[in-house]
Every structure is written in structure tokens, then in C-alpha cells.
Amino acid sequence: MATAYFLQLVTQMSDAATDQEHIEVLIHSKPQIPDRTRFILGKSSESPLPEMLKIGAQLAGLGAQVLAIPCITAHFFQGRLEREIGVPVINAIEETAEYLRQEGIVRAGLMATDGTVQSRLFQDTFSSYGIEVITPDEEHQAKVMHLIYQNVKAGVKPETVLLEQVGRQLSDCGAQVLLLACTELSIIKRDFVLGAEYLDVLEVLARKAVMECGRLKAGYERLLA
């Protein structure tokens, strides 16, 4: 679903007046790739990297000039994917940090998988941009994981009250913006009205893909209200 939504975002954000002016997009969606969080946390020995490398090489072989991964946790492998495939792989985490710096944000609340949080993908990247990352406490991180795995991934209607509770805890700790840093959470933002303080990292990724490959439609220069 996140991949389908990513394509929708790329299409919506493209400044195109005809079919022919849209960006050519090659998609390989393989849900059978092993769970990224379980591998990163050492709960599984089944690495998702070999299949990701294989698919990336296939896309490059078909003519892809830039790659995007509609899975934020999978950015754990971004550097190696880019090096071994030999094609640029958009780094949604760095793009988000750059965007927030331009917006004058210095404290960001993070809603993401345990794998993303514990691997410090956002914390370490954002620190070089002068941005502090605030993560949920144990109780609220469990709510994030419930939303991701027991709600969206399971095809169950999201318990949005849990998202609100996590957002409130992060805001109370000083977060100026709330990052939806898992593409399952992006689906919640697509389907439900959230506050202006939420920033969807999948939107940042789609925006960068359009900027790399086409023309950004007016109105998408800013993603925060």
C-alpha cells in the first residue's frame, strides 16, 4: 500500500499537463522481502539486503536513473545499496533533515519502527543538521508499533487515538514537528485528518523524486502548513 501511495504522490506532485509529461516510473513491489526491523534488531538472521540489491540492479538494468525506497526502515541499507547498485538511492532521512533545517525546526518528534529508532538512523543524521530528535518513551513506542503491525500492516482500521497520544507525548517533550517516519503511518495521514504539526517522510521522498526526475508542481514547495 505504501508503494501504491508513493506512486500517487509522485503523480500528484508532478507539474504535467499531459500523460506524456509525467515521469516514467518503474516499480518492483515485493512484500516477501524479510522484515527489516526484525533483522536490524537481531531477532532474525534473514537479511533483506540480498533481495533489495537484486531488485535495485534489475531496475537499474531497465533504465532507472535514480532509486527510491518507500520503506523508511530499509534506509538502514541505503549507503550499501547505492554503492553496490551504482545508481543514486534517494536518502529520505537526509532530505527530511535538510527540509526541516530550511523550515527552522530544531526539535523533531520521531514516530517510526523499533528498527528505525534503535538503529539511530534519524538521530545520527539529524545531529549533523543541528536538529534534536525526540523519541517516544517505551509505553508510547509500543503504541507506534501496534499501529504499524497490528493495524495498518494487518489491514485493520487504525486506532488513531494511539497516534494522538504519541504525538501529545512528543509535543510535551518539546517536539516542534511530528515525523511520520514509517510508510504505514503515511497511510494513516492519507486516510485521516491529522494536525498541521505532522510531516510525512514519504511525502518528502516523493517530492525529492519529482525534483530529481521532473518538475515539481506549484504548491508542493512546502510540506508543512
Order of alpha helices (4+ residues) and beta strands (2+ residues): alpha-alpha-alpha-alpha-alpha-beta-alpha-alpha-beta-alpha-alpha-beta-alpha-beta-alpha
